[in-house]
């Protein structure tokens, strides 16, 4: 194996070490020995290939990294670092980094400083690119994304909203047809879910943000879409490929389809269920299996969906319902959907408890179930995805500003981006986004969350801000 083949084969090590540099630089000053050591190791990995090729382009395309057009393959142990780096690239609109000539520590330190500080600019990529303008050995390229005509964040949000509500509309139509006894195929459902998968791979935080808005009239349809989004996002975090993500999204979308048999006046009841009504609700897993096996064409996906519809309330320790005579191991998709279903259910008002729970409280309660009712490994990935303070959480900062969590933190899950709605003078504002990883000249964090609050108690409508 020559130098080029060996280096490309070790592309995962290059990604891994590059991630180590960035993670370390988040914590320490760029001149710190820990950062310097990480840079030296990165140069040792890169130099032979740069010398051989003349230049080396590290590029993010969709969900994969490439080195000079060769896709970097990696095992599951490398997934957290690949996932972290791809998100850091997307946050800055960064698509590629080209290394040319002899690699030296100083240009990499300049890049690190520019990479970290660019996050606090409204034009992240432009700021990064301008900061690197005097460095000849490292060049940066913009992330290539599919955009609408305007190309801005507002356009992305419009696409996200359209995709979300299209999924809700489709779910309503499918359930209505099944309730009327009509046959339903999977083809259109697959297209709807594929569009959500594409957005999760590109704009995960925006789509997850849609699931935090709970003021809809038809809880069942929105809940189904929310569970599908959260399940696919979790599946993406654990490394499922696009085909598997689409299948998981379809399975999750139909997890509650048995509720078509439950009278609407019970589902939308504003008071607690009676014992008889609760017994009726608990039959929906059986009815879900029956509905899914009445599809036009019985295939692997519809069977997998039927299994998850049956199992999604059973829990890993089988303490839920329906009860089974013999112990079973829940299907992998069922474990994922159970997590998503629990979280969205607890944070919604139109569900069994009837009282919506703040997102951070829901995660705390779920943590108590991890290891018994919920899969502990999947829950760790779920918590990392949602953050300590999930999107939509109302927080008070030490600056006396009040805001809603806008995006989860990539490096520090307890330091998200926050949309400030009341400033330090206790004045209501239109909303400005601040990043809690921002530090002052002394290296101290500018703002910190001191407590969470319940937006329902203060009659704050998330839709007014997140939509």
C-alpha positions in Angstrom: 0.0 0.0 0.0 1.5 3.4 -1.1 1.4 6.6 0.9 -1.8 7.8 -0.7 -3.7 4.6 -0.3 -2.6 4.3 3.3 -3.5 7.9 4.1 -7.0 7.6 2.5 -7.5 4.3 4.4 -6.7 6.3 7.6 -9.0 9.1 6.7 -11.1 8.3 9.8 -8.0 9.1 11.9 -7.6 12.4 10.2 -11.2 13.3 11.0 -10.8 12.0 14.5 -7.7 14.1 15.2 -9.2 17.2 13.5 -12.2 16.9 15.9 -9.8 16.5 18.8 -8.2 19.8 17.9 -11.5 21.7 17.7 -12.9 20.1 20.9 -9.7 21.0 22.8 -9.6 24.5 21.4 -13.2 25.0 22.6 -11.9 24.5 26.2 -8.3 25.8 26.0 -6.5 28.8 24.5 -5.1 28.0 21.0 -1.5 28.3 22.5 -2.2 25.8 25.3 0.0 22.7 25.3 -3.1 20.4 24.8 -4.0 22.3 21.6 -0.4 22.4 20.4 0.0 18.7 20.9 -3.2 17.9 19.0 -2.1 20.2 16.1 1.3 18.4 15.9 -0.4 15.0 15.7 -2.8 16.3 13.0 0.2 17.6 11.0 2.0 14.3 11.3 -1.1 12.5 9.9 -1.7 15.0 7.1 1.8 16.0 5.8 2.7 12.8 3.9 -0.6 13.0 1.9 -0.4 16.8 1.3 3.2 16.3 0.0 2.2 13.5 -2.2 -1.0 15.1 -3.6 0.1 18.8 -3.6 -3.1 19.7 -1.8 -5.7 17.9 0.2 -9.4 18.8 0.3 -11.5 17.8 3.3 -15.1 18.2 2.1 -18.5 17.6 3.7 -21.1 16.3 1.3 -24.5 15.6 2.8 -23.8 13.2 5.6 -20.3 12.1 4.6 -16.8 13.5 4.6 -14.5 13.1 1.6 -10.7 13.4 1.1 -9.9 14.5 -2.5 -13.1 12.9 -3.8 -12.6 9.7 -1.8 -15.3 9.1 0.8 -14.0 8.4 4.3 -15.5 5.3 5.9 -15.5 4.7 9.6 -16.8 2.3 12.2 -19.4 3.0 14.9 -16.7 4.0 17.5 -15.8 7.0 15.3 -19.5 8.1 14.9 -19.6 10.7 17.7 -16.6 12.6 16.3 -17.8 12.5 12.7 -21.2 13.6 13.9 -19.7 16.5 15.9 -17.5 17.7 13.1 -20.2 17.6 10.5 -22.5 19.7 12.7 -19.7 22.2 13.4 -19.2 22.5 9.6 -22.9 23.0 9.0 -23.3 25.6 11.8 -20.8 27.8 9.9 -21.9 27.0 6.4 -18.5 25.5 5.9 -18.3 22.8 3.1 -14.6 22.3 2.6 -11.1 23.0 3.9 -8.2 22.7 1.4 -4.6 22.3 2.8 -1.7 23.2 0.5 2.0 23.1 0.7 4.0 22.4 3.9 1.7 22.3 7.0 2.8 24.5 9.9 1.2 24.9 13.3 0.6 28.7 13.1 -1.8 28.7 10.2 -3.8 26.0 11.9 -4.0 28.1 15.0 -5.2 31.0 13.0 -7.9 28.8 11.5 -8.9 27.5 14.9 -9.4 31.0 16.3 -11.4 32.0 13.2 -13.4 28.8 13.3 -14.4 29.4 16.9 -15.1 33.2 16.8 -17.1 33.0 13.5 -20.0 31.4 15.4 -20.7 34.7 17.1 -21.1 36.5 13.8 -24.4 36.9 11.9 -22.5 35.9 8.7 -20.6 32.9 10.0 -19.0 31.6 6.8 -18.1 35.1 5.5 -16.5 35.9 8.8 -14.5 32.7 8.7 -13.4 33.2 5.1 -12.4 36.8 5.7 -10.3 35.8 8.8 -8.4 33.3 6.6 -7.8 35.6 3.7 -4.1 36.1 4.7 -3.4 32.4 5.0 -2.2 30.8 1.7 -1.8 27.2 3.0 -5.4 26.8 4.2 -8.5 27.7 2.1 -12.2 27.3 3.1 -15.2 26.7 0.8 -18.9 27.3 1.4 -21.2 24.4 2.2 -23.2 23.4 -0.9 -26.8 23.1 0.1 -30.1 23.0 -1.7 -31.8 26.4 -1.2 -34.9 28.1 -2.4 -34.6 31.3 -4.5 -33.8 33.6 -1.6 -31.2 31.2 -0.1 -31.5 32.6 3.4 -32.5 31.2 6.8 -36.0 32.5 6.4 -36.3 30.4 3.2 -35.0 27.3 4.9 -37.5 27.8 7.7 -40.3 28.1 5.1 -39.2 24.8 3.5 -39.1 23.2 7.0 -42.6 24.4 7.8 -44.0 23.3 4.5 -42.4 19.9 4.9 -43.8 19.5 8.4 -47.3 20.5 7.7 -47.3 18.5 4.5 -46.5 15.5 6.6 -49.3 16.3 9.1 -51.8 16.7 6.2 -50.7 13.4 4.7 -51.0 11.6 8.1 -54.5 13.0 8.5 -55.5 11.7 5.0 -54.0 8.2 5.5 -55.8 7.8 8.9 -59.1 9.1 7.4 -58.9 6.6 4.5 -58.1 3.7 6.8 -61.0 4.7 9.1 -63.3 4.7 6.1 -62.1 1.2 5.1 -60.2 2.3 2.0 -56.9 0.7 1.0 -53.8 2.8 1.4 -50.4 2.3 -0.2 -46.9 3.3 1.1 -45.6 5.1 -2.0 -46.7 8.6 -1.1 -45.9 8.1 2.6 -42.4 7.1 1.5 -42.0 10.3 -0.5 -43.2 12.4 2.5 -40.8 10.8 4.9 -37.9 11.0 2.5 -38.4 14.8 2.4 -38.2 14.8 6.2 -35.1 12.7 6.2 -33.4 15.0 3.7 -34.2 18.0 6.0 -33.0 16.2 9.1 -29.7 15.5 7.4 -29.4 19.1 6.4 -31.3 21.1 9.0 -31.9 18.9 12.0 -32.3 21.6 14.6 -35.0 23.5 12.6 -37.1 20.4 12.1 -36.7 19.3 15.7 -37.8 22.9 16.6 -41.1 22.2 14.9 -41.8 19.3 17.3 -41.6 21.7 20.3 -44.6 23.8 19.2 -47.6 22.2 20.8 -50.6 24.5 20.1 -52.2 22.4 17.3 -55.9 21.4 17.2 -55.3 17.9 16.0 -52.9 16.3 18.5 -52.9 12.8 17.0 -51.6 13.8 13.6 -49.0 16.3 14.9 -47.8 13.8 17.5 -47.3 11.1 14.8 -45.2 13.5 12.7 -43.2 14.6 15.8 -42.4 11.1 16.8 -41.3 10.4 13.2 -39.0 13.4 13.2 -37.5 12.6 16.6 -37.0 9.0 15.7 -35.3 9.8 12.4 -33.1 12.4 14.1 -32.1 9.8 16.7 -31.5 7.2 14.0 -29.2 9.6 12.2 -27.3 10.2 15.4 -26.6 6.5 15.8 -25.5 6.1 12.2 -28.4 4.6 10.3 -28.1 5.0 6.5 -30.7 7.0 4.4 -32.7 3.9 3.5 -33.0 2.8 7.1 -33.9 6.3 8.2 -36.7 6.4 5.7 -38.0 3.0 6.9 -37.7 4.1 10.5 -39.6 7.4 9.7 -42.5 5.5 8.1 -42.6 3.0 11.0 -42.7 5.9 13.5 -45.3 7.9 11.5 -47.7 4.9 11.8 -47.0 4.0 15.5 -50.3 5.4 16.7 -52.4 4.5 13.7 -54.6 2.2 15.9 -56.1 5.4 17.4 -58.3 5.7 14.4 -60.6 3.2 16.2 -60.8 5.4 19.3 -63.7 7.8 19.3 -62.6 11.4 18.7 -64.5 12.7 21.7 -62.3 10.5 23.9 -59.0 11.4 22.2 -59.8 15.1 22.4 -61.3 15.0 25.9 -60.2 17.9 28.1 -60.5 16.0 31.4 -59.0 12.8 32.7 -60.0 9.4 31.2 -62.4 7.2 33.1 -61.2 3.6 33.7 -63.4 2.4 30.8 -62.0 5.0 28.5 -58.4 4.2 29.5 -59.1 0.5 28.8 -60.3 1.5 25.3 -57.2 3.6 24.7 -54.9 0.7 25.6 -56.4 -1.3 22.8 -54.9 0.9 20.1 -51.7 -1.2 19.7 -53.8 -4.2 18.6 -55.9 -2.0 16.3 -52.7 -0.5 14.9 -51.5 -4.0 13.8 -54.8 -4.7 12.2 -54.8 -1.4 10.3 -51.2 -1.8 9.0 -51.9 -5.3 7.8 -54.8 -4.0 5.7 -52.4 -1.9 3.6 -52.6 -2.4 -0.2 -49.3 -4.3 -0.2 -47.8 -6.2 2.8 -44.1 -5.7 2.6 -41.2 -5.7 5.1 -41.8 -2.0 6.1 -45.5 -2.5 6.8 -44.7 -5.6 8.9 -42.0 -3.7 10.8 -44.5 -0.9 11.3 -47.1 -3.3 12.7 -44.5 -4.7 15.2 -43.7 -1.2 16.4 -47.3 -0.2 16.6 -47.9 -3.2 18.9 -44.7 -2.7 21.0 -44.3 1.0 21.4 -46.1 1.1 24.9 -44.6 -2.2 26.2 -41.3 -0.7 27.4 -38.0 -2.6 27.5 -38.9 -4.3 30.9 -42.4 -5.2 29.5 -44.0 -3.2 32.4 -46.3 -1.3 29.9 -49.0 -2.6 27.6 -50.1 -4.9 25.9 -49.1 -7.7 28.2 -47.5 -10.8 26.7 -47.3 -14.3 28.0 -43.7 -14.9 27.1 -40.8 -12.5 27.7 -39.6 -10.8 24.4 -36.9 -8.5 23.3 -38.4 -5.3 21.8 -37.7 -4.6 18.1 -34.9 -2.0 17.6 -37.2 0.4 16.0 -39.7 0.0 18.8 -37.1 1.1 21.3 -36.4 4.3 19.3 -40.1 5.1 18.8 -40.8 4.5 22.5 -38.2 7.2 23.4 -39.6 9.7 20.9 -43.2 8.9 21.8 -42.5 9.3 25.6 -40.8 12.7 25.1 -43.4 14.2 22.8 -46.2 12.8 24.8 -44.9 14.3 28.1 -44.3 17.7 26.6 -47.7 17.9 24.9 -51.0 19.0 26.5 -53.3 16.6 24.6 -52.1 13.4 26.1 -53.0 11.1 29.0 -51.6 13.4 31.8 -53.2 16.5 30.2 -50.6 18.7 31.7 -47.7 19.6 29.4 -44.3 19.1 31.0 -41.3 21.5 30.3 -38.8 19.8 28.0 -36.0 19.6 30.6 -38.3 18.1 33.2 -39.5 15.5 30.7 -35.9 14.4 30.0 -35.2 14.2 33.8 -38.2 11.9 34.2 -37.1 9.8 31.2 -33.6 9.5 32.8 -35.2 7.8 35.8 -36.7 5.2 33.3 -33.4 4.6 31.4 -32.1 1.2 32.1 -35.5 -0.3 32.9 -38.4 1.0 30.7 -36.2 2.8 28.2 -33.0 1.7 26.5 -30.1 3.4 28.3 -27.7 3.6 25.3 -30.3 5.1 23.0 -31.4 7.5 25.7 -27.8 8.8 26.0 -27.9 9.5 22.2 -31.3 11.1 22.6 -30.2 13.4 25.4 -27.1 14.4 23.4 -29.4 15.2 20.5 -32.0 17.2 22.5 -29.4 18.9 24.8 -29.7 19.4 28.6 -32.1 22.2 27.6 -34.1 21.1 24.6 -35.4 23.5 22.0 -38.4 25.4 23.4 -37.2 25.4 27.0 -37.8 28.8 28.7 -34.6 29.9 30.5 -33.5 32.7 32.8 -29.9 33.9 32.2 -27.5 35.4 34.8 -27.8 38.6 32.8 -31.5 38.7 33.8 -32.4 38.1 30.2 -35.3 35.6 29.5 -35.3 33.5 26.4 -36.3 30.3 24.6 -33.7 27.6 23.7 -33.3 28.0 19.9 -30.7 25.4 19.0 -28.9 22.8 21.0 -25.2 23.3 21.7 -22.9 21.2 19.6 -19.9 21.2 21.9 -21.5 22.0 25.3 -25.0 20.4 25.5 -25.7 22.7 28.5 -24.8 25.8 26.5 -27.4 26.1 23.7 -28.3 29.1 21.5 -31.1 31.1 23.1 -33.7 33.4 21.5 -33.9 36.3 24.0 -37.5 37.6 24.3 -37.1 39.8 27.4 -33.9 41.8 27.8 -31.9 42.6 31.0 -34.1 45.7 31.5 -37.2 43.5 31.7 -38.4 44.9 28.4 -40.1 42.6 25.8 -38.1 42.4 22.6 -38.7 41.0 19.1 -36.1 38.4 19.8 -32.3 38.2 19.2 -30.2 35.0 19.2 -27.3 34.6 21.5 -24.8 31.7 21.8 -24.0 30.6 25.4 -20.6 29.3 24.4 -19.5 32.9 23.8 -16.6 34.0 26.0 -15.3 37.4 27.0 -11.6 38.6 26.8 -10.8 36.9 30.1 -12.0 33.5 28.7 -15.2 33.5 30.9 -18.6 32.7 29.5 -20.6 35.9 28.8 -23.9 34.3 29.8 -25.1 31.3 31.7 -28.5 29.7 32.4 -29.4 30.0 36.0 -32.8 28.3 35.9 -35.6 27.0 33.6 -39.2 28.1 33.7 -42.5 26.8 32.4 -43.6 28.7 29.3 -47.2 27.5 29.8 -47.3 29.1 33.3 -46.2 32.5 31.8 -48.6 32.0 28.8 -45.7 32.2 26.3 -46.7 30.8 22.9 -43.7 29.1 21.4 -45.3 29.3 17.9 -45.1 33.1 18.0 -41.3 32.8 18.2 -40.2 29.5 16.7 -42.5 29.8 13.6 
